Amino acid sequence: MSLMGELWQFLKERKKWWLLPIIIMLLLMGLFIIFSSSAIAPFIYTLF
């Protein structure tokens, strides 16, 4: 959790709030890629 803490401190101290949506989207895309190659994939495909 140290990396997330350091990232949050960086965003807070440097006022780089515009990076937050980019980071969130990258995390969501990463989770989607991980789940799309697992047993959960058939359930994700039914959502789209």
PyMOL Python script that loads the backbone (N, CA, C, O; Angstrom):
from pymol import cmd

cmd.read_pdbstr("""\
ATOM      1  N   MET A   1       0.824  -1.194   0.000  1.00  0.00           N
ATOM      2  CA  MET A   1       0.000   0.000   0.000  1.00  0.00           C
ATOM      3  C   MET A   1       0.865   1.254   0.000  1.00  0.00           C
ATOM      4  O   MET A   1       0.345   2.366  -0.088  1.00  0.00           O
ATOM      5  N   SER A   2       2.156   1.086   0.097  1.00  0.00           N
ATOM      6  CA  SER A   2       3.060   2.223   0.150  1.00  0.00           C
ATOM      7  C   SER A   2       3.044   3.007  -1.159  1.00  0.00           C
ATOM      8  O   SER A   2       3.105   4.236  -1.153  1.00  0.00           O
ATOM      9  N   LEU A   3       2.963   2.293  -2.278  1.00  0.00           N
ATOM     10  CA  LEU A   3       2.954   2.970  -3.572  1.00  0.00           C
ATOM     11  C   LEU A   3       1.722   3.858  -3.716  1.00  0.00           C
ATOM     12  O   LEU A   3       1.819   4.985  -4.203  1.00  0.00           O
ATOM     13  N   MET A   4       0.572   3.356  -3.295  1.00  0.00           N
ATOM     14  CA  MET A   4      -0.656   4.145  -3.370  1.00  0.00           C
ATOM     15  C   MET A   4      -0.579   5.356  -2.445  1.00  0.00           C
ATOM     16  O   MET A   4      -1.063   6.436  -2.785  1.00  0.00           O
ATOM     17  N   GLY A   5       0.023   5.173  -1.289  1.00  0.00           N
ATOM     18  CA  GLY A   5       0.193   6.288  -0.351  1.00  0.00           C
ATOM     19  C   GLY A   5       1.094   7.369  -0.916  1.00  0.00           C
ATOM     20  O   GLY A   5       0.805   8.559  -0.793  1.00  0.00           O
ATOM     21  N   GLU A   6       2.185   6.950  -1.535  1.00  0.00           N
ATOM     22  CA  GLU A   6       3.095   7.915  -2.140  1.00  0.00           C
ATOM     23  C   GLU A   6       2.440   8.643  -3.315  1.00  0.00           C
ATOM     24  O   GLU A   6       2.636   9.844  -3.505  1.00  0.00           O
ATOM     25  N   LEU A   7       1.671   7.906  -4.088  1.00  0.00           N
ATOM     26  CA  LEU A   7       0.963   8.524  -5.207  1.00  0.00           C
ATOM     27  C   LEU A   7      -0.037   9.561  -4.703  1.00  0.00           C
ATOM     28  O   LEU A   7      -0.143  10.652  -5.264  1.00  0.00           O
ATOM     29  N   TRP A   8      -0.761   9.221  -3.656  1.00  0.00           N
ATOM     30  CA  TRP A   8      -1.740  10.150  -3.091  1.00  0.00           C
ATOM     31  C   TRP A   8      -1.043  11.396  -2.546  1.00  0.00           C
ATOM     32  O   TRP A   8      -1.529  12.509  -2.747  1.00  0.00           O
ATOM     33  N   GLN A   9       0.089  11.224  -1.860  1.00  0.00           N
ATOM     34  CA  GLN A   9       0.847  12.365  -1.350  1.00  0.00           C
ATOM     35  C   GLN A   9       1.327  13.252  -2.498  1.00  0.00           C
ATOM     36  O   GLN A   9       1.265  14.478  -2.405  1.00  0.00           O
ATOM     37  N   PHE A  10       1.805  12.633  -3.579  1.00  0.00           N
ATOM     38  CA  PHE A  10       2.260  13.396  -4.741  1.00  0.00           C
ATOM     39  C   PHE A  10       1.127  14.232  -5.315  1.00  0.00           C
ATOM     40  O   PHE A  10       1.296  15.418  -5.597  1.00  0.00           O
ATOM     41  N   LEU A  11      -0.041  13.593  -5.487  1.00  0.00           N
ATOM     42  CA  LEU A  11      -1.178  14.323  -6.045  1.00  0.00           C
ATOM     43  C   LEU A  11      -1.611  15.462  -5.130  1.00  0.00           C
ATOM     44  O   LEU A  11      -1.972  16.542  -5.600  1.00  0.00           O
ATOM     45  N   LYS A  12      -1.575  15.221  -3.834  1.00  0.00           N
ATOM     46  CA  LYS A  12      -2.028  16.223  -2.883  1.00  0.00           C
ATOM     47  C   LYS A  12      -1.052  17.399  -2.779  1.00  0.00           C
ATOM     48  O   LYS A  12      -1.470  18.556  -2.744  1.00  0.00           O
ATOM     49  N   GLU A  13       0.238  17.099  -2.731  1.00  0.00           N
ATOM     50  CA  GLU A  13       1.237  18.158  -2.554  1.00  0.00           C
ATOM     51  C   GLU A  13       1.449  18.978  -3.818  1.00  0.00           C
ATOM     52  O   GLU A  13       1.597  20.198  -3.751  1.00  0.00           O
ATOM     53  N   ARG A  14       1.465  18.318  -4.963  1.00  0.00           N
ATOM     54  CA  ARG A  14       1.757  19.009  -6.220  1.00  0.00           C
ATOM     55  C   ARG A  14       0.521  19.547  -6.924  1.00  0.00           C
ATOM     56  O   ARG A  14       0.631  20.191  -7.968  1.00  0.00           O
ATOM     57  N   LYS A  15      -0.655  19.288  -6.361  1.00  0.00           N
ATOM     58  CA  LYS A  15      -1.932  19.736  -6.933  1.00  0.00           C
ATOM     59  C   LYS A  15      -2.116  19.233  -8.358  1.00  0.00           C
ATOM     60  O   LYS A  15      -2.518  19.984  -9.246  1.00  0.00           O
ATOM     61  N   LYS A  16      -1.819  17.958  -8.567  1.00  0.00           N
ATOM     62  CA  LYS A  16      -1.946  17.326  -9.888  1.00  0.00           C
ATOM     63  C   LYS A  16      -3.236  16.525  -9.955  1.00  0.00           C
ATOM     64  O   LYS A  16      -3.211  15.345 -10.307  1.00  0.00           O
ATOM     65  N   TRP A  17      -4.361  17.144  -9.624  1.00  0.00           N
ATOM     66  CA  TRP A  17      -5.639  16.438  -9.574  1.00  0.00           C
ATOM     67  C   TRP A  17      -6.094  15.977 -10.951  1.00  0.00           C
ATOM     68  O   TRP A  17      -6.925  15.074 -11.050  1.00  0.00           O
ATOM     69  N   TRP A  18      -5.572  16.573 -12.010  1.00  0.00           N
ATOM     70  CA  TRP A  18      -5.965  16.155 -13.357  1.00  0.00           C
ATOM     71  C   TRP A  18      -5.419  14.766 -13.696  1.00  0.00           C
ATOM     72  O   TRP A  18      -5.890  14.141 -14.646  1.00  0.00           O
ATOM     73  N   LEU A  19      -4.439  14.274 -12.940  1.00  0.00           N
ATOM     74  CA  LEU A  19      -3.909  12.931 -13.160  1.00  0.00           C
ATOM     75  C   LEU A  19      -4.806  11.837 -12.589  1.00  0.00           C
ATOM     76  O   LEU A  19      -4.716  10.680 -13.000  1.00  0.00           O
ATOM     77  N   LEU A  20      -5.667  12.197 -11.646  1.00  0.00           N
ATOM     78  CA  LEU A  20      -6.496  11.206 -10.977  1.00  0.00           C
ATOM     79  C   LEU A  20      -7.418  10.451 -11.929  1.00  0.00           C
ATOM     80  O   LEU A  20      -7.467   9.225 -11.833  1.00  0.00           O
ATOM     81  N   PRO A  21      -8.160  11.095 -12.848  1.00  0.00           N
ATOM     82  CA  PRO A  21      -8.995  10.317 -13.771  1.00  0.00           C
ATOM     83  C   PRO A  21      -8.186   9.384 -14.677  1.00  0.00           C
ATOM     84  O   PRO A  21      -8.651   8.295 -15.016  1.00  0.00           O
ATOM     85  N   ILE A  22      -6.992   9.800 -15.066  1.00  0.00           N
ATOM     86  CA  ILE A  22      -6.142   8.963 -15.915  1.00  0.00           C
ATOM     87  C   ILE A  22      -5.717   7.713 -15.152  1.00  0.00           C
ATOM     88  O   ILE A  22      -5.748   6.607 -15.691  1.00  0.00           O
ATOM     89  N   ILE A  23      -5.324   7.895 -13.906  1.00  0.00           N
ATOM     90  CA  ILE A  23      -4.892   6.765 -13.085  1.00  0.00           C
ATOM     91  C   ILE A  23      -6.049   5.808 -12.838  1.00  0.00           C
ATOM     92  O   ILE A  23      -5.873   4.592 -12.905  1.00  0.00           O
ATOM     93  N   ILE A  24      -7.225   6.343 -12.555  1.00  0.00           N
ATOM     94  CA  ILE A  24      -8.394   5.495 -12.319  1.00  0.00           C
ATOM     95  C   ILE A  24      -8.733   4.690 -13.567  1.00  0.00           C
ATOM     96  O   ILE A  24      -9.013   3.495 -13.473  1.00  0.00           O
ATOM     97  N   MET A  25      -8.711   5.323 -14.727  1.00  0.00           N
ATOM     98  CA  MET A  25      -9.027   4.605 -15.964  1.00  0.00           C
ATOM     99  C   MET A  25      -7.989   3.520 -16.256  1.00  0.00           C
ATOM    100  O   MET A  25      -8.348   2.432 -16.706  1.00  0.00           O
ATOM    101  N   LEU A  26      -6.712   3.800 -16.009  1.00  0.00           N
ATOM    102  CA  LEU A  26      -5.678   2.786 -16.212  1.00  0.00           C
ATOM    103  C   LEU A  26      -5.878   1.594 -15.286  1.00  0.00           C
ATOM    104  O   LEU A  26      -5.699   0.449 -15.701  1.00  0.00           O
ATOM    105  N   LEU A  27      -6.247   1.855 -14.031  1.00  0.00           N
ATOM    106  CA  LEU A  27      -6.511   0.769 -13.100  1.00  0.00           C
ATOM    107  C   LEU A  27      -7.717  -0.057 -13.531  1.00  0.00           C
ATOM    108  O   LEU A  27      -7.685  -1.286 -13.471  1.00  0.00           O
ATOM    109  N   LEU A  28      -8.784   0.617 -13.967  1.00  0.00           N
ATOM    110  CA  LEU A  28      -9.971  -0.105 -14.417  1.00  0.00           C
ATOM    111  C   LEU A  28      -9.683  -0.945 -15.657  1.00  0.00           C
ATOM    112  O   LEU A  28     -10.162  -2.074 -15.769  1.00  0.00           O
ATOM    113  N   MET A  29      -8.910  -0.404 -16.580  1.00  0.00           N
ATOM    114  CA  MET A  29      -8.558  -1.169 -17.779  1.00  0.00           C
ATOM    115  C   MET A  29      -7.702  -2.373 -17.410  1.00  0.00           C
ATOM    116  O   MET A  29      -7.878  -3.450 -17.981  1.00  0.00           O
ATOM    117  N   GLY A  30      -6.785  -2.211 -16.474  1.00  0.00           N
ATOM    118  CA  GLY A  30      -5.965  -3.322 -16.017  1.00  0.00           C
ATOM    119  C   GLY A  30      -6.796  -4.415 -15.377  1.00  0.00           C
ATOM    120  O   GLY A  30      -6.572  -5.599 -15.630  1.00  0.00           O
ATOM    121  N   LEU A  31      -7.758  -4.024 -14.544  1.00  0.00           N
ATOM    122  CA  LEU A  31      -8.651  -5.014 -13.936  1.00  0.00           C
ATOM    123  C   LEU A  31      -9.489  -5.715 -14.987  1.00  0.00           C
ATOM    124  O   LEU A  31      -9.718  -6.921 -14.897  1.00  0.00           O
ATOM    125  N   PHE A  32      -9.948  -4.971 -15.982  1.00  0.00           N
ATOM    126  CA  PHE A  32     -10.735  -5.570 -17.045  1.00  0.00           C
ATOM    127  C   PHE A  32      -9.923  -6.600 -17.817  1.00  0.00           C
ATOM    128  O   PHE A  32     -10.436  -7.666 -18.157  1.00  0.00           O
ATOM    129  N   ILE A  33      -8.670  -6.294 -18.095  1.00  0.00           N
ATOM    130  CA  ILE A  33      -7.809  -7.241 -18.811  1.00  0.00           C
ATOM    131  C   ILE A  33      -7.566  -8.494 -17.972  1.00  0.00           C
ATOM    132  O   ILE A  33      -7.576  -9.607 -18.496  1.00  0.00           O
ATOM    133  N   ILE A  34      -7.351  -8.314 -16.693  1.00  0.00           N
ATOM    134  CA  ILE A  34      -7.130  -9.469 -15.811  1.00  0.00           C
ATOM    135  C   ILE A  34      -8.368 -10.345 -15.751  1.00  0.00           C
ATOM    136  O   ILE A  34      -8.268 -11.568 -15.844  1.00  0.00           O
ATOM    137  N   PHE A  35      -9.540  -9.730 -15.597  1.00  0.00           N
ATOM    138  CA  PHE A  35     -10.768 -10.511 -15.480  1.00  0.00           C
ATOM    139  C   PHE A  35     -11.213 -11.110 -16.809  1.00  0.00           C
ATOM    140  O   PHE A  35     -11.910 -12.124 -16.832  1.00  0.00           O
ATOM    141  N   SER A  36     -10.817 -10.492 -17.907  1.00  0.00           N
ATOM    142  CA  SER A  36     -11.262 -11.020 -19.195  1.00  0.00           C
ATOM    143  C   SER A  36     -10.526 -12.308 -19.570  1.00  0.00           C
ATOM    144  O   SER A  36     -10.967 -13.041 -20.455  1.00  0.00           O
ATOM    145  N   SER A  37      -9.426 -12.577 -18.911  1.00  0.00           N
ATOM    146  CA  SER A  37      -8.693 -13.801 -19.210  1.00  0.00           C
ATOM    147  C   SER A  37      -8.895 -14.873 -18.144  1.00  0.00           C
ATOM    148  O   SER A  37      -8.132 -15.836 -18.074  1.00  0.00           O
ATOM    149  N   SER A  38      -9.911 -14.706 -17.328  1.00  0.00           N
ATOM    150  CA  SER A  38     -10.145 -15.682 -16.269  1.00  0.00           C
ATOM    151  C   SER A  38     -11.518 -16.330 -16.427  1.00  0.00           C
ATOM    152  O   SER A  38     -12.166 -16.189 -17.464  1.00  0.00           O
ATOM    153  N   ALA A  39     -11.943 -17.024 -15.411  1.00  0.00           N
ATOM    154  CA  ALA A  39     -13.229 -17.721 -15.448  1.00  0.00           C
ATOM    155  C   ALA A  39     -14.404 -16.761 -15.364  1.00  0.00           C
ATOM    156  O   ALA A  39     -15.542 -17.161 -15.612  1.00  0.00           O
ATOM    157  N   ILE A  40     -14.159 -15.524 -15.025  1.00  0.00           N
ATOM    158  CA  ILE A  40     -15.231 -14.531 -14.907  1.00  0.00           C
ATOM    159  C   ILE A  40     -15.605 -13.958 -16.271  1.00  0.00           C
ATOM    160  O   ILE A  40     -16.625 -13.281 -16.398  1.00  0.00           O
ATOM    161  N   ALA A  41     -14.798 -14.221 -17.280  1.00  0.00           N
ATOM    162  CA  ALA A  41     -14.986 -13.644 -18.612  1.00  0.00           C
ATOM    163  C   ALA A  41     -16.387 -13.853 -19.185  1.00  0.00           C
ATOM    164  O   ALA A  41     -16.944 -12.893 -19.716  1.00  0.00           O
ATOM    165  N   PRO A  42     -16.993 -15.033 -19.116  1.00  0.00           N
ATOM    166  CA  PRO A  42     -18.341 -15.176 -19.686  1.00  0.00           C
ATOM    167  C   PRO A  42     -19.373 -14.246 -19.052  1.00  0.00           C
ATOM    168  O   PRO A  42     -20.311 -13.811 -19.719  1.00  0.00           O
ATOM    169  N   PHE A  43     -19.204 -13.945 -17.783  1.00  0.00           N
ATOM    170  CA  PHE A  43     -20.143 -13.051 -17.112  1.00  0.00           C
ATOM    171  C   PHE A  43     -19.918 -11.598 -17.509  1.00  0.00           C
ATOM    172  O   PHE A  43     -20.874 -10.824 -17.564  1.00  0.00           O
ATOM    173  N   ILE A  44     -18.677 -11.211 -17.787  1.00  0.00           N
ATOM    174  CA  ILE A  44     -18.388  -9.845 -18.226  1.00  0.00           C
ATOM    175  C   ILE A  44     -18.932  -9.634 -19.633  1.00  0.00           C
ATOM    176  O   ILE A  44     -19.482  -8.573 -19.928  1.00  0.00           O
ATOM    177  N   TYR A  45     -18.788 -10.614 -20.493  1.00  0.00           N
ATOM    178  CA  TYR A  45     -19.241 -10.472 -21.876  1.00  0.00           C
ATOM    179  C   TYR A  45     -20.743 -10.300 -21.959  1.00  0.00           C
ATOM    180  O   TYR A  45     -21.233  -9.660 -22.890  1.00  0.00           O
ATOM    181  N   THR A  46     -21.491 -10.852 -21.013  1.00  0.00           N
ATOM    182  CA  THR A  46     -22.933 -10.698 -21.057  1.00  0.00           C
ATOM    183  C   THR A  46     -23.358  -9.270 -20.716  1.00  0.00           C
ATOM    184  O   THR A  46     -24.469  -8.860 -21.054  1.00  0.00           O
ATOM    185  N   LEU A  47     -22.495  -8.519 -20.057  1.00  0.00           N
ATOM    186  CA  LEU A  47     -22.823  -7.131 -19.734  1.00  0.00           C
ATOM    187  C   LEU A  47     -22.770  -6.238 -20.959  1.00  0.00           C
ATOM    188  O   LEU A  47     -23.455  -5.216 -21.012  1.00  0.00           O
ATOM    189  N   PHE A  48     -21.972  -6.607 -21.936  1.00  0.00           N
ATOM    190  CA  PHE A  48     -21.819  -5.782 -23.132  1.00  0.00           C
ATOM    191  C   PHE A  48     -22.619  -6.376 -24.250  1.00  0.00           C
ATOM    192  O   PHE A  48     -22.632  -5.835 -25.356  1.00  0.00           O
TER     193      PHE A  48
END
""", "prot")
cmd.dss("prot")
cmd.show_as("cartoon", "prot")
cmd.util.cbc("prot")
cmd.orient("prot")
